[in-house]
Amino acid sequence: MAIAVLLFIVAGLAEIGGGYLVWLWLRESRPLWYGLAGALILVAYGIIPTLQKFPSFGRVYAAYGGVFIVLAVLWGWLVDKKTPDLYDWTGAAICVIGVSVILWAPRH
């Protein structure tokens, strides 16, 4: 389980970090290399979830979506300096519960 969580976190950081670099390049006129680095990181993001041991693509990406939301809230807080409010934290907690149900619910 620790490896699964770690892979979700690494994938999330790659997706958010790569997207952020592309954002900086296109929206804030940073140099082209920001966009290129962001694009390469996004390619790595596309590969990372395939390392998960779960057999179902849909379940992996559904669960990853919840982890992504939590990481995006944290990114906004730590990088963009936008303090999450009660609704941000509540929504993120609901997503974590949803991820847990998707991945670890007993199935027959």
Secondary structure, DSSP 8 states (H G I E B T S, - for coil): -HHHHHHHHHHHHHHHHHHHHHHHHHHS---HHHHHHHHHHHHHHHHGGGG---S-HHHHHHHHHHHHHHHHHHHHHHTS-----HHHHHHHHHHHHHHHHHHHS---
